[in-house]
Amino acid sequence: MKKRIVLSFCCFILALSTLYGQRKLSGNEKRENTFINENGEIDTIRTTGAKKVILSGKTKYTDYKIFSHNRDTTYIDTTLTLQKEYKFNYLRTDNFELLGFHNQGQTFTNLGYSFNNLKKLPDIGFTAKQVSYFDIEDIKYYEVPTTTTEILYRTGLQQGQVLDALFTLNFSERLNVSFSYKGLRSLGAYRRALVSNGNFRGTFHYRTKENRYEIRGHLTSQDFFHQENGGLTTEALQNFIDEDPNFDQRSRLDVNLNDAESQFDSNRSYIEHSYKLLASKDTINDKDFSNLKIGHVFTNETKNYRFDQATVRTDIFGAANASGTEDNIAESIIMNNEVNLEFNSKYVLGKFRAKANFTNYSYGYDTILNSNSAITKLKLAGNAISFGADWNAKIKNFQLNADASVTPGAGRLAGNFLKGEAVYEKESVFTLKGNLLISSKSPNFNTLLHQSSYDAYNWQNDFSNVNTRDLGFSFTSKWINAGLNFTNIDNYTYFDENNTPQQSADQIIYLKVKANREFKLWKFALDNTVMYQNVSSGSAVFRVPEFVTRNTFYYTDNWFKGKPMLVNIGVTFKYFTKYNVNAYNPLLAEFTLQNEEEIGFPTFDVFFNARVRRTRLFIKVDNVTSGFTEKNYFSAPNYPFRDFTIRFGLVWNWFI
């Protein structure tokens, strides 16, 4: 019901914007609309009554700004490139280091790991359900001269579709609001594989006339409902591998679970505001060259997870002794208040901000779920105070960024965090970046406390902090893009072959090297991305394929007279070497170790993409060779990857 209400609200807003854009003008009433011309530039149409005049160049694409959480600025982009092909998926990111399950919206197997965006606080866990979760850092803010709308549509698997809608407008030059909703409902090819996800985001950003006071914030409501089938049965798995023609229709294959489902929900409110206490003006252009601000940041985030099953399956999960309660929800609530004092000087220190945080957390259950449980504590709860600072400065061609915090004490939130980054840019020829991350924090809450009606899935642990050190370098240029990360992890926490959380006694030593190079000749191009990984210590519990490669050969051209259509046509080859991929546990919503199966296989995908003015069209054929190759393609043990599948979709922008 909540998802339908939010979706209806977004559709109502979009309908209003469309009606406004199409409203007939009377008399000498004037209106200006913007659109993308055939060159990808933004033109303006001035309408007076029935008369229309095109004013080229009045509104630039750089006027349609997107701000990240860290206030980096990008622009609404209506071009068509190969990167748009890589990002035209449910996550809307390049998922080179991920291997999806057969149905979009399900979880992903990791082919590689990144630690440079590690969070400062522990999370609820149940990580398999949070792959498409919008964190605070994922929320975008906007500044647009005209009402702007973007629609992404993509077909689902068997039945269903994805719709990602954005509506944003500026009520004035200083006040912007936006509403976004991504909804997915996809049936899937196998039994009990239905996925129904929803991500609502609402943002606002306001500043006073002289920028003395500024406030921005967002609200999110996210829900992820999945039917859980537990993978194919042993007999069905053999039928799949043997290519039995009676089971070409995948819904005929038996699955392990027929009445299980999981639900992950979250709500978050976030407000960040600041007031300028002092400011010194540059007398030449009347802009601040230094200022002193006081600020406050408030965050309140609730996450909960539940696994429901009508029939007890002791053959899969072991003995069960339910206590009779129906409320099996694990819930996490984290509330954080930050106060900060910021000094900004363009000519001295750059931007320096000292901050203090007061955090209150609660995680756990309302009652005992298993009558045989030895758990003595229903909830983990407490609070902590942390102190820190961040610094940003630009010195000639160098950009320096640092963020540090420490949480003293012996509670669950005790730890420290340090992230440093140095970027050197040579006149847009190349960019060299180095980064360092040092983190010490508690493992996720579900590894510390978990309850279930199944005996083997009840535990209460007192694990040590996970200590992570990551050193990375990247080089970006028109010739080659390359990156290297060297990571050490102490007390690495994982789920073993028996589905119980453990901490590794061995230090994890992990090396990742990734490079990308594109070769172009006339209207053809070959884009190559290769990743090498090595785990020199701790490979028994930290597992990745040694090599992952993606190679795309494609053709680009403008079709028809006047070049109204730009097309990209190509084929993508992807392969990863065999390794003991982790198994998916639907009860835990986590991946666990397994030593019985190695997985590694190639895939070929064919695509046809086109851009007509402000609309990008995408047609893709996944795994085109699956009909005549051996059935060795799996996302996880017992979970086959998708067969030959044709999908289409579009991304459409309006500038009203």
N, C-alpha and C positions, 0 to 999 in steps of 0.2 A: 504494500500500500504506500509506504514512504517513497519508494522509487517512482511509482506512478505519479504521485503528487509533484515530486521534484521535476520529472520529465514534462508533465503538463505545464508547469510554470515556465520552464525554459521554452517550450513550444509557443506559449502565449507571448513571451517577450519577442521571439523571432518573428512571429506573425505580425506583431505591432510594427516591428522595424520594416518588414516587407510592405505592409499596407502604407506606411508613411512614405516609403520610397516610391510607391506607385500611385500616390494620390494625385488626382488631376488638379492643376492649378487654374485659377480663374483670374480674369482681368490681367493686371500687370504684376501679379504676385511672382516673386523671384525665389528660386531655390538653386543650390549648387550641389551636384552629386559627383562623386569620384568613381573612376573605373580604371582597370588595367588595360592599356592599349596593346597592340600586337607586338610591341617591343619589350613588354614587361614593365613599362613605365606607367606612372599614375597620371592620368589626365583628369580635368575637371569639366563637367557639363553645367553650364549656367542656363537655367530654364526660366523664361519669362512668358507666361501664358502658354501658347503652343509653339513658341520659338525656342530653338536650342542652339547654343554656341559652345564649341569645344575650346577650352582654355588650357592648352598644353603647358605643362611644367608649373602650374600654379601651386599644386600640392605635390610634394616629393614623397617618395616611399620612405625616406628617413624620418618623415613626420609621424609615421605609425610605429611607435616605439613599444618594445617589450622589455620589462625590467625583471631581472632574476631576483632571488632572495638577497643575494650579495650586491645588488644594484648594478650588475653588469647590464649593458644595453645592447639589444639586438633589434631587428626590425621584422615586421610582418613580410614574409617572403613568399611570393607567388611564382617563383621560377621553377623550372623542372630540371633536376640534375639526377645523377646516379645516386647521390646521398638520399634524395627523396624516395627513391625506390627502396633503399635499405631501411628507411624509417617508416615505410607504409605498412605498418603492422599494428597489432592491438596496443603494444607498449608505446608506439610512436618514437622509438629510439632504435639505433643500430644495434641489433642483438647478436652481433658476431660471436660473443663469448657465451651465448645461451643456446640451449637446444630445447625447443618447445615440445610439449606433448601434442597429441594429434589434434585436439580441439583448441581453438584459440580461446584465451581467457583462463585456461588451466595453468598449471605451474610450469616451471622451466628447470632443466638440469643445467648446472654450471659447467661450462667447458673451460672457464678461467675465472680468477678472482681478482677483485680490486679492493684495496684498503685505504685509498687516499681520501675517501669520503666517509670514513668511519664516524659513527655518532658518538657523542660524549656520554650519553646515558644508556643504560641497559634497556632492552625492549621486552615486550611480552613474549616474543618468540613466535612459534607457529609460522615459520618463515616462508613455507611453501605457499601460503595464502597471501603474502604481502609483496609478491613480485610486481604487481600493477598498482601498488599503494602509492598515493601521493603524500610524500613527507613535506615538511615545512619548506625544505630547500627546493622542492619541485613546483611550488606555486609561482605563477607568473602574474605580474602587474602590468598595467597598460597605460599608455597616453596616446590618444588618437584625435586628430582634428575633426573627423566625422565618425558617425556611428559605423561600427565595423562588426561583421559577422563572418565566422568561418564554420563550415560544415564538413566533417569527414564521415563518409559512409563506406562500409565494407560488408560484403556478404559473409554470412556465417557458414558453418559446416552442416550440411543436410538441411536444417531449418534454422533461421535466425539471422541476425545481422548486428553490426556495430555502428553506433551513431555517436560521434563526438562533436558537440556543438558549443561554439563560443559566441557570446554577445557582449560587446563592450562599447561604452560611450563616455565622452567627457561632458558633464553638465556645464563645466566651465573649463578654462585653461588649467585650473588648479585642482579640479575634482573629477576623478575617474571611478567608474564602477564596472565590474564585469561579472558575468555569470557563465559558468561552463558546466556541462554535464556529459559524461561519457557513459553510455549504457550498452551493455552486451547481453544478448541471449542467443545461445548457440547449442543445438541439440547434440551434435557430435555423431560420428559414424558408428561407434560401439555402444552397447547397452549401458545405461546408467552413467552417461557422460555429459549430461546437461550442465551448462554453465550459465549463470545469470549474475552479472556484476553491474554495479553502479558507482560512479564517482561524481559527486556534486562539489563544485568549488565556486564560492562567491567572494570577490575581492573588492576593496575600495582603497583609494589613495587620495589624500587631501593635503594641501599646503596653503598657508596664508599668503597674502599678496607679496610680502617681502621675505617669504620663506622663514619667518621667525618660528612658526610652529608647524610641525609636519606629523601626520598620522597615517598609517596604513595598517591593513589587517585582512584577515580572511576567515571564512567559515568553510568547513568541509564536512560532508556526510558520505561515508563510503560503506558499501556492503558487497559481500562476495559469497554467493550461494553456489555450491558445487554438489552434484551427485557423485558419490564415491563408489566405484565398481571394484576396487582392489586389484585391477588387472585381469588378464585372461587366466582361466583355469589351466591346469597342466594339459588336459586333453585339447582344449581350444588352442592353446599355444602351439601344440604339435600340428593341428590342422592348419594354422596360419603359416607355419614354417614350411610344411609340405605342400602348400598351395592347393589345398583341396578345393575343387571348383564349387562344391556345395556351400562354401563359406566365403565366396567372393563378396556377398553382401555381408558386411562386417557385423551387422546387428544380430546375425545368427550365431555368432560365437559366444559361448558361455563366459561369464565373468564371476569373480569370487564373491562379490557382494551385490545383493539385489535390493536392499532396502536401507542403505546407508547414505547419509548426506552430512555436509559440514556447512557451517555459517560463520563468517568472520565479519564483524561490524566495527565501525569506528566513527567518532565525532570529534571535531577539533575546532577550537576557537583561538585565534591568534591576533593580538593587537600590539603594535609597536609605534610609539610616539616619542617626540623629542621637542624641546623648547630651547631656543637660542638665547643664552644669557648675555653674551657679549659678541660683538662683531666689529671687525675693522675693514673698511672699504678700500678697494683699489680706486684711487681718484681718477684714473684714466678711463676705465670701462665700468666703474660703479659696481664691481663685483667683490664678494668677500675674498680676502686673501688670508684671513684667519678668523676663527670663531670658537666659542666655548658653548657646548650644549649639555643639557641634562636630559636623560632619556629613561624610558621605562618600557619593558617588554613583558607581556603576559601571555602565557600559553596554558591551555587546559585541554588535555587529550585523553579520550576514553577509547579503549580497544577491548573487544571480547570475542571469544571463540567457543564454539560448541560442536561436538560430534554426536549425531543421533543415529541410532540403529534399532530397528524394531525387533530383529531376531539376534539372539546371542550367538556368536560364532566362536566357540572355544577351539575349533580346529585351526583357526587363523590367529586369534589373539590370545589364546590360552584360557585358563579357568576364570570364571566371573562370579562375583558375589555382590550384586547390586544392593544398595541400602534401601532402595524403594523410592528415593527422591527423583523427581523429573527435572530438576534444575541442575544441569551439569555445566553451567557456563563458567569459564575462566575469564576473569575481568581484570584489566589493568587501568588505573587512573593515575595520571601524572599531571601535577599542576606546578608551574614554575613562574616565579616573579623575578625579573632582573631590573636592577637600577644601574645606570651607567653615567659616566661623566666623560665627554668627548672633547678633545682639543684638536682643531684642524688648522694647519698652517701650510700653505703651499710652498713656502720658502724655507721652512725650518725642519719640522719633524714629519710632515705629512699628516695623516690622521692617526691619532692615538686615543684609545678609549679604555678606561678602567671600568670594571664591572663587578658586581656582586650578585649572586643568585641564591634565592631561597627556593628549594624544591621539596615538594611533598609527594609521596608515591604510595600506592596501595595495589597489591596484586593478590589474587587468590579466589577462593570459592566461598559460598554461603553455608555449605554443609558438607558432611562426609558422604562420598559417593559409593564407597565400598565398605561392606560390613567387616571385611578382614583387614582393612587398612590400619597401618601402624602410624599414620600421620598424626602429629600432635599439634600442628599449627595450621589453621585454615587460611591465614593470610600472611603475606609479607608486607609490612608497612613501616613507614618512618619518614624522616625528613633530613635535609642536609643543607649546609651553607657552603657555597663555593666562591672562590675569588679568582679573577683573571683579568686579562687585557688582550686587546688586539691592536695591530698596527699595520697601516698601509701607507706606502710612500713611493714616489716616482723620482728617480735620480737619473737624469738624462735618458738613456735607453733602457734603464733597469726599472722594473716594477718589483717592489718587495712587499710581501704580505706575511703576517704572523698572527697566530691566535693561540692563546695559552690559558689554562685554568687548572685549579687544584681544588679538590674537595677533601679536606682533612677529616680525620675520625676513623672509626672502624665499622661504619654501617655499610649497607648494600650499595650506596651511591658513592662511597669513598673511592678516590682514584685521582688520576691526573690526565691532562690532555695537552699536547703541544703539536702545532702544525705550522710549518714554515714553507715559504715558497718564494723563489727568485726567478724572474722572467726577464730575459734579454731579447729585445726585438731590434733587428737591423733593417730599418727603413722598408718594412714590408717584404723584405727578401727572404728572411728566415726568422724563426722564433725558437729560442732555446730556453727550456724551463727545467728547474730542479726543485724537488719538494721533499720534505722530511716530515714524517708523522711518528709521534710517540704517544701511545695510549695505554692506560691501565684502567680497566673497568670490570664490573661484575658480568658474568655470563647472562644470557637471556633468562627471564624469570621462569619460563616453563622447564628449564633444566634444573632449577632449584626446587620447584614445587609443582607437582602434577597429580591429578586425581582421575580415576576412571573406574567403571564397574568391573573392568578386567584387572585381576590381581597384579599382573606383571607391569602395569602402567601406573603404579602409584609410587611416588618417591618424594623424599624431602632431603635435599643435599645442602652441604655447606661448602661450596666450591670457592677456590681462590680466584682473585681477579685474573682476567685474561690480559696478558701484556703483549702489545703489538708494536713493532718497529718497522717502518716502511720507508725506504729510500728510493726515489724515482727520478728519472731524467726523460725528457722528451725533446724531440727536434722536429720542427714543422717547416716545410719549405715547398716551393713549386716543383722540386725534384723528388723529394722523398719525405715521408713522415715516419718517424720511428720513436719507440719508447722502450724504456727498461725499468723494471721494478724489482727490488731485492727486499724480501720481507722475512722477518724473524717473529715467531709467535711462541710465547711461553704459556703453559696451561691451556692449550687449545682445547676447546670443549666441543664434543661431537656426540652423535648417537651411534652406539656400537651395533654389532650383528644381532644382539638380543633386544634392540630397540630401547636401550637404557642410556641415559647421558653419562659421559665419562670425560675426564680431563687427561690429556696426554702427558705422560712423564717425559717424553722426548720433546726437544725444541723443534718447531717446524722451521725449516729453511727453504724458502720458495723463491725461485727466479722466474721472471716472465719477461720475454722480449717479443715485441710486436713491431712489424714494419709494413708500410703501405707504399706502393708505387704504381702510378698509372702511365701507360704508354699510349700515345695517340698518333694516328696516321689518317689523314684526310677526315672522313666522317666516321671512322671506326676508332675504338679504344679498347684497351685491355687493362682492367683494374685488378690489382693483386694485393691481397692482405695475408700475411703469414704470421703465426704466433708460435713461438717455441717456449716450452715450460719444463722446469726441472725442479724436483723436490729432493734435495740431497739428504735431508734428515726429516723423519716423520712421515715418510711415504706410506706407511702402513695405515695411517688414519686420514691423511690429507692427500686426496687423489685427483689428478687432472691428466688429460691426454698430453702426450709429449709434443705433438704437432697439431695445429689447426690451420686450415688454409681456406681462403675464399677467392675465387677468380671469376671475374665477370667480363665477358666479351660482348660489346654492344655497339649499336649504330645510332647516330644522332643526325637528324636532318629537319629542315623546314619543308613542309609539304604544301602544295597547292599555290596558286598564283597569289602574290601578295604576302606569302609566308604566314598564313593565319594559324597554322598548326605546327608545333614543334613535337617531334616524336623521339622516343628512346625505345629501341627494340634490342633485346639481348638474351643471353643465357648465363646463369650463375652456377658455378660448380663449387660445392663445399664438401670438405672432408676433414675428419679428425681420426687420429690413430686410436687403436683399441686400448681400453683400460677398464679396470673394475669400477664402473660407474656406480654411484650410490643408488640404493633402492628407495622407492617412495613409500612411506607409511601413511595411509589416509587417516588413521585415528590420531596420530600425532601432528599431521600436517608438516612433517619434517622428512629430510632424507637421511637414511641410515646406511652404515657400512654393509657390504656384502662381498663375498669372495668366490662366488660360483660362476658369474657371467662376466665376460668382457664384451664391450660394445664399442664399435667404431665403424663408420660406413660413409660412402659418398652419396651425395644427392645432386640432381640437376634441376634447376628451376628456370622456366622461360617466362619472359615478361614483355608486355607491350604497353608503353606509357605515352601519353600525349598531353599537351597543354594547348588549350584554346582560350585565349585571353586570360581571365582570372580563374579558370577551371582546369584542374589536373585530373586526368583519367588514368586508371591503373587496371590492367588485366594481367593476372599472374597464374601460371600453371605450376603447382608444387610437385616435386618428386616425379618428373615426367618419365623416368626410366623404371619406375616401380613395377610396371606390368610385365617386364621381361628380365628382371634381375632377381637374384635370390632374396628371400624375405629375411634379411638380417638387420633391418632397420628398426631400432627401438629407442625410445626416449629414456627408459629405465627398464629394469627387468620386469617382464610380463606386460609392459605398456608399449605397444607398437607405435612407431612414428606414423604420420599421415601417409596415405596412399596418394595416387594420382588425383589431384584436386584442382579445379578451376575456380578462381575467385576474381571478382571485379569490384571496383570501388571508385570513389572520387573525392577530391578536396576542392571546395568551392568557397570563394571569398566574395563578400559584398562590402562595398564602401559607399554608404548612403549619405 
